[in-house]
């Protein structure tokens, strides 16, 4: 690593000793990031390294190779290879022989054992990653064996695809006086893998025989919480479970400490106290995070320093949420290109895509991996995956080590999303091919009609398709052959009928009959031909859309043209998605002309002109319709810093390195005036709404107000002690808000130049009244302040709370303000009279307070503690109306429907409940969620509910039926905020991947993607006209025009931007058999 850093520093010296500041402008990374890259304290990321190299005019290809060599050397140095057994399991589940390193679940083991002693049939229920399998195998099984009970046998099994056929012997009691305990792990496999409803029902019936005292059996099943609702499909099972279920909840801090520290202690190792404290803090509020904890502990152990597990080793492993991806990506980069493709095929074969439920793993026989690739290559890749503990190889079965890999490795998750429909089709094909083989290749079991056409669409040229094994290929080939034979037989019958009609044509009635028959046959044939042709067009459209998506980043012009062809071939949802993506590309014209880095880009208010400022000192004006420059204006001192248009788009202002501001005529490009008065650079430029005043903020802390027409100074505003970082005029232009880098906000009267107020108080939460005239703020000591937004003065101070203000919400009338505090109270205030009512919500550390749209009902819920009850209050009197109970675990989010008649709540039990607020009863329960829901949002008509958990997905639900309508995937980070457009046709999401996405709620496809400046966007909202969208986070706000084009407008937008069609070579590559129609016409 030190050598690598030395070579980077040497490269910079060879580039004429470039300064880091100069490099930062071209590399788009800060001076700090670039200097640390060459410091030698840690290996920089590949993207930072290549940016550094390009800034120094180095060879990116050669340096990428150097970086990979350095990374491998660092990894080899970090990972211990002393041959000692690991005290941690990683992603692999605990087995009975691992009980000596299974800690933290003593109380739960005792409860499970007591339940099984009391009940002959019992169930353990918990979310994925809560440790159910390990509890039963390494906790309960050893406890039963050492518990003094006379047991004939303990059998542990997982259902698999054929639960009854596979385990019929295991479900029989041993022929002894003692009882046999059967533990059924991964019970949800009877729903995800078993395709036969009859076999599923009979298997459950066999398990339930344990309820008979004479059966000689005791049965314990482990069920994932999101499949618990499906147990109701079997009536007897549904009747049995309520009285014999043990819920696996999160571990307490003390239990987590045991799970972290005690395995290390048994191996003679130590865990740094700050590491154990950090892990406990990160894991305690993360349901289902135990596999992440186990894996990161294993990776930390591999990087331990001597006998101590350190925070540095933990961070080097990638941390709690990054360790799995770190391990998987490290392996992926070590594979050759063919091995990477093979690893993709192998891993996807181990996945069952969810049908309204999360994706699950699918254990597969080793014989299933007889792909067209050489078996030696398959064995090598499987071995590498197993060595990295990403998969397990047991008794001829291949399985993903834990489902946490599916959500914890973005690359695998992306593969699944890209192939979701094909995976579903593939799983059905695998089962059908196996059934066909078991029936001695009975022709009646072959695919026909739509099922065959759909499968051939996903797997064309089945005889050598890389994803299919020999059984599947043989099945598809046999199905195709059978269809061909049936078609030939049909043609023979048709010819026979025609000959018969000719022979008896002398008889008019018979001839007429034959004619009718022939006409019917022809109609049938035409319909079949039309259907086949349409299926072909749909398949080609989807293929072109997939190729478009793959090319948009590397070759946007070609990708955009393919999107148009995909839509015109067949208007499939995939084609619409590609077309919207192409139309939403941020770069539609290549604007060339600057001789140096472009540092400022601004559109005129009328949208007709784009101004760009370059470091060479030129400001160029571009026609946005055709992408051509029509004027170039050059500053005297070089390096244009900021550019701003007047509201009427007639004047453009620019600043330069000498702190001079110039005003230019947009139409002619001629200079109108030069404004001087700042020192230390210009930080901000802003025109007033009427365009008469220009405000400038400088590094000298001054704000200058200029007469824009005359180019003369009107007022100097002094008061800031730091560099001015923000300027905003009020809508009427009478007030100006300015901010500096000392976090001081000042409000000025523009006419007089006097400061109205400045705000320096710490604010923890804020809310605006519906009319925007009042802003409420709450601070960390419990004080609520009401601000007049026009004058910037405090109108009222509302005392009463004794601890931090956690939530603020105005009622729709703007008169009622609800506040929630850490002092365990919620208060309602009438801000016109300062009247106050205290609501004792009964929640420890009450944190969630929501007012119904009609202002009549207040809902409160506690996010911290173990509170699982939501309370409804009469907002007028402050008296309790109802308590909503039924959730297991604490309530996470609460939201009213627009009409106030429905309340949505989510909790730790991974369900969302829809309540009738009038009768305080549950209307629907939404299940199948992988984790507790953190965000809830109703559509404007109340018919759709959007939910977000921390899995990078937004789900849309039908509130009337409680069914999932769509799953919106595409973010590479967790969704942080969401909002519906006023018409409900678009939903916006932000995520911590620093992106804003707009989705079509009907088709469930993305419409547009925009970069945002914050990874922690906390709010997103549409303007009432639906055309403007605002995103807020980390003290910043961005605004977007969201008047999205229709499909036809998207085509016109693309064609106006790229001015070309497919070349002959491109057409031969992507549309070899299609008519030569242009995508864009003149």
Number of C-alpha atoms within 10 A of each C-alpha: 19 14 11 21 20 13 15 22 17 13 18 21 13 13 13 9 12 14 13 19 15 11 21 19 16 17 21 13 16 13 17 11 15 21 16 14 21 24 18 17 11 14 19 21 11 14 10 16 21 20 20 28 22 16 20 21 13 18 11 15 11 10 19 16 11 13 20 14 14 18 19 13 12 14 15 12 11 18 17 17 10 7 6 9 7 16 22 24 20 24 27 18 18 21 18 17 12 17 18 14 20 24 19 21 20 15 10 18 20 14 14 25 19 11 19 20 14 11 18 21 26 27 25 24 22 25 27 24 22 22 21 24 22 22 26 26 22 22 28 26 24 19 20 18 13 10 12 8 12 13 18 17 16 18 14 16 17 19 22 22 22 17 22 20 12 13 15 11 10 16 20 16 20 17 10 11 11 15 20 25 27 23 24 21 22 17 25 24 24 23 17 20 20 19 16 13 11 9 17 20 16 13 20 17 14 13 20 20 18 25 17 12 10 9 15 22 27 25 23 26 23 25 25 23 25 23 22 19 14 14 19 13 10 13 10 13 16 14 11 15 17 11 11 16 20 18 17 19 19 23 21 14 16 11 16 24 18 18 22 24 20 21 20 22 14 12 14 11 17 18 22 13 14 11 19 20 14 13 22 20 13 15 20 15 13 15 21 21 21 24 25 24 26 20 25 30 29 21 27 29 26 20 24 23 15 11 13 17 24 22 20 14 23 23 16 18 27 17 23 23 16 16 25 29 19 19 19 20 15 15 16 18 11 13 15 10 11 11 16 16 12 21 19 17 17 20 22 21 23 19 23 21 23 13 11 15 15 18 19 21 23 23 23 19 15 15 11 17 21 15 19 15 14 9 12 9 13 19 13 12 18 22 15 18 22 17 12 16 21 22 23 21 19 10 8 9 13 24 22 25 21 21 19 21 21 22 19 20 19 18 17 19 17 17 15 21 15 13 15 18 12 18 19 15 17 21 17 14 22 19 15 20 22 14 15 20 15 10 12 9 16 11 13 11 16 21 22 14 9 12 14 16 17 16 18 16 18 17 20 12 13 21 17 14 13 15 21 24 20 17 18 23 21 17 25 25 16 16 20 19 12 17 17 12 12 12 12 12 12 13 13 12 12 16 13 11 16 15 13 14 20 13 12 13 16 10 11 10 11 16 17 13 13 20 16 12 16 17 12 12 15 13 12 12 12 12 12 12 12 12 13 14 12 14 17 16 18 21 20 18 27 25 18 26 28 20 18 28 22 14 16 20 12 10 11 19 23 20 24 29 25 33 34 31 25 30 25 14 20 20 17 18 16 23 29 26 25 31 30 26 23 31 27 19 16 12 11 19 16 10 13 9 11 17 11 14 14 20 17 17 15 17 18 21 15 11 12 12 23 19 25 23 30 24 20 18 25 24 31 22 25 20 15 18 13 12 18 15 17 14 16 18 17 18 22 14 14 16 23 28 25 22 25 24 26 23 17 12 19 16 22 25 27 27 30 25 18 19 21 21 26 20 25 21 15 21 14 12 19 13 17 16 17 16 17 15 14 20 14 13 18 27 20 22 23 22 25 23 17 12 19 15 22 23 26 24 26 24 21 18 23 22 26 22 23 20 15 23 14 10 18 14 17 17 17 16 18 14 13 21 14 17 21 26 18 18 20 18 19 15 11 10 18 15 22 22 20 23 22 20 15 13 15 17 18 20 24 21 16 23 12 10 17 14 18 17 15 18 14 10 10 11 15 15 16 18 17 18 19 14 10 12 14 21 20 25 21 25 18 17 14 22 19 24 21 22 19 16 17 14 15 20 16 15 15 15 14 17 11 13 21 15 18 20 26 23 22 24 20 23 23 17 13 19 16 23 21 21 26 29 26 21 18 19 23 29 21 24 19 16 18 10 8 14 11 18 17 16 21 14 24 17 25 17 22 25 25 25 25 24 24 21 17 13 19 15 21 26 26 27 28 25 20 17 13 14 22 23 22 23 19 23 20 16 24 14 12 19 16 17 16 17 14 18 14 11 20 18 20 21 28 25 25 23 23 25 22 18 13 19 17 24 22 25 26 28 25 24 26 24 22 27 22 25 20 16 21 11 9 16 16 17 17 17 18 21 22 22 23 24 23 26 23 20 21 24 24 24 22 18 13 19 16 23 24 23 24 25 20 19 18 21 20 25 20 25 19 16 23 12 12 18 16 20 19 18 16 19 18 16 22 18 18 19 27 23 25 26 23 25 22 18 13 19 14 21 25 26 26 32 25 20 18 17 20 24 18 22 21 17 21 12 14 19 22 22 26 21 21 14 12 21 16 21 17 20 26 18 16 22 20 21 14 11 11 17 14 15 20 15 24 20 17 11 9 10 15 13 15 13 12 19 11 16 15 14 18 11 13 21 23 16 17 25 22 17 18 18 13 17 18 20 11 11 10 13 16 12 10 14 17 12 9 10 8 11 10 14 19 18 10 7
